[in-house]
Amino acid sequence: MIMKASKGNSRRLALPDGRVSDTVMNRRNRKEKTMPTYITLLKWTQQGVSKVRDSAKRLDAGRKAFKKAGAEIKDVYMTLGQYDLVCVIEAPDDEVYAKAILGLASQGNVSTETLKAFSEDQYRDIVGSV
């Protein structure tokens, strides 16, 4: 269900759980600067899986460390298959992300693979310019 807000092209989205999202604007009018997004694929190492019970505590500590480094872990998913976890992370640039992820990997509990992600608007701009 979408509810109109009082200003221009702004709208508010009612989520299924009853919360209301931040203001969303029509796609063609939205050209805001977005923070770079990284999809991080993680596999527990032998050390990490042997201490899997501490994994949630390590995630909490990781969120704080990333925040201190200037990045933010937005979403975390435990997955079945080739990877154990998938994280969606935002950082202002590649250098901030690299420092944060290297700090995580240096603890020896996970190995990582990174995918730089582009928003739908960025995707449309990129393919539209080809």
CYANA upper distance limits for C-alpha pairs under 8 A (distance plus 0.5 A):
  1 MET  CA     13 LEU  CA      7.01
  1 MET  CA     14 ALA  CA      6.11
  1 MET  CA     15 LEU  CA      8.02
  2 ILE  CA     11 ARG  CA      7.50
  2 ILE  CA     12 ARG  CA      6.63
  2 ILE  CA     13 LEU  CA      5.23
  2 ILE  CA     14 ALA  CA      6.47
  3 MET  CA     11 ARG  CA      6.60
  3 MET  CA     12 ARG  CA      5.86
  3 MET  CA     13 LEU  CA      6.62
  3 MET  CA     14 ALA  CA      7.53
  4 LYS  CA     10 SER  CA      7.43
  4 LYS  CA     11 ARG  CA      5.09
  4 LYS  CA     12 ARG  CA      6.55
  5 ALA  CA     10 SER  CA      6.31
  5 ALA  CA     11 ARG  CA      5.44
  5 ALA  CA     12 ARG  CA      6.60
  6 SER  CA     10 SER  CA      7.94
  9 ASN  CA     25 MET  CA      6.31
  9 ASN  CA     26 ASN  CA      6.82
 10 SER  CA     23 THR  CA      6.64
 10 SER  CA     24 VAL  CA      6.35
 10 SER  CA     25 MET  CA      5.26
 10 SER  CA     26 ASN  CA      7.73
 11 ARG  CA     23 THR  CA      6.19
 11 ARG  CA     24 VAL  CA      5.87
 11 ARG  CA     25 MET  CA      6.67
 12 ARG  CA     20 VAL  CA      7.16
 12 ARG  CA     21 SER  CA      6.60
 12 ARG  CA     22 ASP  CA      6.98
 12 ARG  CA     23 THR  CA      5.54
 12 ARG  CA     24 VAL  CA      6.55
 13 LEU  CA     20 VAL  CA      6.18
 13 LEU  CA     21 SER  CA      5.77
 13 LEU  CA     22 ASP  CA      8.01
 13 LEU  CA     23 THR  CA      7.97
 13 LEU  CA     24 VAL  CA      7.88
 14 ALA  CA     18 GLY  CA      6.93
 14 ALA  CA     19 ARG  CA      6.65
 14 ALA  CA     20 VAL  CA      5.04
 14 ALA  CA     21 SER  CA      6.88
 15 LEU  CA     19 ARG  CA      5.88
 15 LEU  CA     20 VAL  CA      6.23
 15 LEU  CA     21 SER  CA      7.31
 25 MET  CA     29 ASN  CA      7.23
 25 MET  CA     30 ARG  CA      6.55
 26 ASN  CA     30 ARG  CA      6.81
 27 ARG  CA    121 ASP  CA      7.99
 31 LYS  CA    121 ASP  CA      8.46
 35 MET  CA     90 GLU  CA      6.67
 35 MET  CA     91 ALA  CA      6.78
 35 MET  CA     92 PRO  CA      6.10
 35 MET  CA     93 ASP  CA      8.42
 36 PRO  CA     90 GLU  CA      6.21
 36 PRO  CA     91 ALA  CA      6.33
 36 PRO  CA     92 PRO  CA      6.59
 36 PRO  CA     93 ASP  CA      6.99
 36 PRO  CA    116 LYS  CA      8.24
 36 PRO  CA    117 ALA  CA      7.85
 36 PRO  CA    118 PHE  CA      8.01
 37 THR  CA     88 VAL  CA      7.44
 37 THR  CA     89 ILE  CA      6.23
 37 THR  CA     90 GLU  CA      5.07
 37 THR  CA     91 ALA  CA      7.22
 37 THR  CA    116 LYS  CA      6.75
 37 THR  CA    117 ALA  CA      5.80
 37 THR  CA    118 PHE  CA      7.39
 38 TYR  CA     88 VAL  CA      6.39
 38 TYR  CA     89 ILE  CA      5.64
 38 TYR  CA     90 GLU  CA      6.69
 38 TYR  CA     91 ALA  CA      8.44
 38 TYR  CA    114 THR  CA      7.07
 38 TYR  CA    115 LEU  CA      6.16
 38 TYR  CA    116 LYS  CA      5.05
 38 TYR  CA    117 ALA  CA      5.90
 39 ILE  CA     86 VAL  CA      7.49
 39 ILE  CA     87 CYS  CA      6.31
 39 ILE  CA     88 VAL  CA      5.34
 39 ILE  CA     89 ILE  CA      6.88
 39 ILE  CA    114 THR  CA      6.34
 39 ILE  CA    115 LEU  CA      5.49
 39 ILE  CA    116 LYS  CA      6.72
 39 ILE  CA    117 ALA  CA      6.97
 40 THR  CA     86 VAL  CA      6.14
 40 THR  CA     87 CYS  CA      5.54
 40 THR  CA     88 VAL  CA      6.89
 40 THR  CA     89 ILE  CA      7.84
 40 THR  CA    112 THR  CA      7.05
 40 THR  CA    113 GLU  CA      6.25
 40 THR  CA    114 THR  CA      5.10
 40 THR  CA    115 LEU  CA      6.77
 41 LEU  CA     83 TYR  CA      6.74
 41 LEU  CA     84 ASP  CA      8.27
 41 LEU  CA     85 LEU  CA      6.64
 41 LEU  CA     86 VAL  CA      5.28
 41 LEU  CA     87 CYS  CA      7.15
 41 LEU  CA    112 THR  CA      6.08
 41 LEU  CA    113 GLU  CA      5.56
 41 LEU  CA    114 THR  CA      6.77
 42 LEU  CA     83 TYR  CA      6.24
 42 LEU  CA     84 ASP  CA      6.40
 42 LEU  CA     85 LEU  CA      5.58
 42 LEU  CA     86 VAL  CA      6.62
 42 LEU  CA     87 CYS  CA      8.42
 42 LEU  CA    110 VAL  CA      6.59
 42 LEU  CA    111 SER  CA      6.19
 42 LEU  CA    112 THR  CA      5.10
 42 LEU  CA    113 GLU  CA      7.05
 43 LYS  CA     82 GLN  CA      8.38
 43 LYS  CA     83 TYR  CA      5.68
 43 LYS  CA     84 ASP  CA      5.56
 43 LYS  CA     85 LEU  CA      7.14
 43 LYS  CA    110 VAL  CA      5.86
 43 LYS  CA    111 SER  CA      5.84
 43 LYS  CA    112 THR  CA      7.03
 44 TRP  CA     48 GLY  CA      5.57
 44 TRP  CA     49 VAL  CA      6.02
 44 TRP  CA     84 ASP  CA      7.05
 44 TRP  CA    109 ASN  CA      6.34
 44 TRP  CA    110 VAL  CA      4.89
 44 TRP  CA    111 SER  CA      6.99
 45 THR  CA     49 VAL  CA      6.60
 45 THR  CA    108 GLY  CA      7.47
 45 THR  CA    109 ASN  CA      5.84
 45 THR  CA    110 VAL  CA      5.59
 45 THR  CA    111 SER  CA      7.03
 46 GLN  CA     50 SER  CA      6.55
 46 GLN  CA    109 ASN  CA      8.01
 47 GLN  CA     51 LYS  CA      7.07
 47 GLN  CA    108 GLY  CA      7.28
 47 GLN  CA    109 ASN  CA      6.05
 48 GLY  CA     52 VAL  CA      6.47
 48 GLY  CA     55 SER  CA      8.15
 48 GLY  CA    108 GLY  CA      7.58
 48 GLY  CA    109 ASN  CA      4.37
 48 GLY  CA    110 VAL  CA      6.69
 49 VAL  CA    109 ASN  CA      7.99
 51 LYS  CA     55 SER  CA      7.51
 54 ASP  CA     58 ARG  CA      6.76
 55 SER  CA     59 LEU  CA      6.67
 56 ALA  CA     60 ASP  CA      6.86
 57 LYS  CA     61 ALA  CA      6.79
 58 ARG  CA     62 GLY  CA      6.42
 59 LEU  CA     63 ARG  CA      6.65
 60 ASP  CA     64 LYS  CA      7.07
 61 ALA  CA     65 ALA  CA      6.70
 62 GLY  CA     66 PHE  CA      6.49
 62 GLY  CA    104 LEU  CA      7.57
 63 ARG  CA     67 LYS  CA      6.62
 63 ARG  CA     72 GLU  CA      7.34
 63 ARG  CA     73 ILE  CA      6.49
 64 LYS  CA     68 LYS  CA      6.65
 65 ALA  CA     69 ALA  CA      6.71
 65 ALA  CA    100 ALA  CA      7.93
 66 PHE  CA     70 GLY  CA      6.77
 66 PHE  CA     71 ALA  CA      5.49
 66 PHE  CA     72 GLU  CA      6.22
 66 PHE  CA     73 ILE  CA      7.51
 66 PHE  CA    100 ALA  CA      6.18
 67 LYS  CA     71 ALA  CA      5.63
 67 LYS  CA     72 GLU  CA      5.89
 67 LYS  CA     73 ILE  CA      8.45
 69 ALA  CA     96 VAL  CA      7.22
 69 ALA  CA     99 LYS  CA      8.08
 69 ALA  CA    100 ALA  CA      6.63
 70 GLY  CA     91 ALA  CA      7.01
 70 GLY  CA     92 PRO  CA      7.88
 70 GLY  CA     96 VAL  CA      7.09
 71 ALA  CA     89 ILE  CA      7.57
 71 ALA  CA     90 GLU  CA      6.16
 71 ALA  CA     91 ALA  CA      4.78
 71 ALA  CA     92 PRO  CA      7.54
 71 ALA  CA     96 VAL  CA      7.29
 71 ALA  CA     97 TYR  CA      6.99
 71 ALA  CA    100 ALA  CA      7.78
 72 GLU  CA     89 ILE  CA      6.08
 72 GLU  CA     90 GLU  CA      5.74
 72 GLU  CA     91 ALA  CA      6.93
 73 ILE  CA     87 CYS  CA      7.34
 73 ILE  CA     88 VAL  CA      6.58
 73 ILE  CA     89 ILE  CA      4.93
 73 ILE  CA     90 GLU  CA      7.04
 74 LYS  CA     87 CYS  CA      7.89
 74 LYS  CA     88 VAL  CA      5.93
 74 LYS  CA     89 ILE  CA      5.91
 74 LYS  CA     90 GLU  CA      7.41
 75 ASP  CA     87 CYS  CA      6.06
 75 ASP  CA     88 VAL  CA      5.53
 75 ASP  CA     89 ILE  CA      7.66
 76 VAL  CA     85 LEU  CA      7.42
 76 VAL  CA     86 VAL  CA      6.28
 76 VAL  CA     87 CYS  CA      4.95
 76 VAL  CA     88 VAL  CA      7.02
 77 TYR  CA     85 LEU  CA      5.98
 77 TYR  CA     86 VAL  CA      5.62
 77 TYR  CA     87 CYS  CA      6.85
 78 MET  CA     84 ASP  CA      6.24
 78 MET  CA     85 LEU  CA      4.89
 78 MET  CA     86 VAL  CA      6.97
 79 THR  CA     83 TYR  CA      6.91
 79 THR  CA     84 ASP  CA      5.65
 79 THR  CA     85 LEU  CA      5.91
 79 THR  CA     86 VAL  CA      7.47
 80 LEU  CA     84 ASP  CA      6.86
 90 GLU  CA     97 TYR  CA      8.30
 91 ALA  CA     96 VAL  CA      6.74
 91 ALA  CA     97 TYR  CA      6.09
 92 PRO  CA     96 VAL  CA      7.24
 92 PRO  CA     97 TYR  CA      8.28
 93 ASP  CA     97 TYR  CA      6.98
 94 ASP  CA     98 ALA  CA      6.45
 95 GLU  CA     99 LYS  CA      6.72
 96 VAL  CA    100 ALA  CA      6.78
 97 TYR  CA    101 ILE  CA      6.58
 98 ALA  CA    102 LEU  CA      6.41
 99 LYS  CA    103 GLY  CA      6.65
100 ALA  CA    104 LEU  CA      6.95
101 ILE  CA    105 ALA  CA      6.62
102 LEU  CA    106 SER  CA      6.38
103 GLY  CA    107 GLN  CA      7.48
104 LEU  CA    108 GLY  CA      8.38
104 LEU  CA    110 VAL  CA      8.27
105 ALA  CA    109 ASN  CA      7.41
105 ALA  CA    110 VAL  CA      6.37
105 ALA  CA    111 SER  CA      6.55
105 ALA  CA    112 THR  CA      7.57
118 PHE  CA    122 GLN  CA      6.19
118 PHE  CA    123 TYR  CA      6.53
119 SER  CA    123 TYR  CA      6.56
120 GLU  CA    124 ARG  CA      6.61
121 ASP  CA    125 ASP  CA      6.76
122 GLN  CA    126 ILE  CA      6.57
123 TYR  CA    127 VAL  CA      6.65
124 ARG  CA    128 GLY  CA      6.23
125 ASP  CA    129 SER  CA      6.71
126 ILE  CA    130 VAL  CA      7.37
